[in-house]
Amino acid sequence: MKYLLILLVSFLNSCGPGNSLLLMTQHEELKKENQELKSELRNNQNCINDFRSLEFKMRNIKFDLNLCLEKYKRQDIKLVQCLKLKED
């Protein structure tokens, strides 16, 4: 009976207002940390999306530059042909 009473008292003390306050503060800290991690995750995702967008734009610019280079080469060839015709 004595052990049962000691067990009951220790149980009531462990569930007292002190521990619930501790649990509430831990819960609040975890919520705050969770919010910070979610915010950081959103920022990282935005950075990844921006990077992908810039990468896509860069590929498009390279493609356009290659087209311009090909056009320039064709014009250069035509100019050389024209000069040869004038010489003859």
Secondary structure, 3 states (H helix, E strand, C coil): CHHHHHHHHHHHHHCCHHHHHHHHHHHHHHHHHHHHHHHHHHHHHHHHHHHHHHHHHHHHHHHHHHHHHHHHHHHHHHHHHHHHHHHC
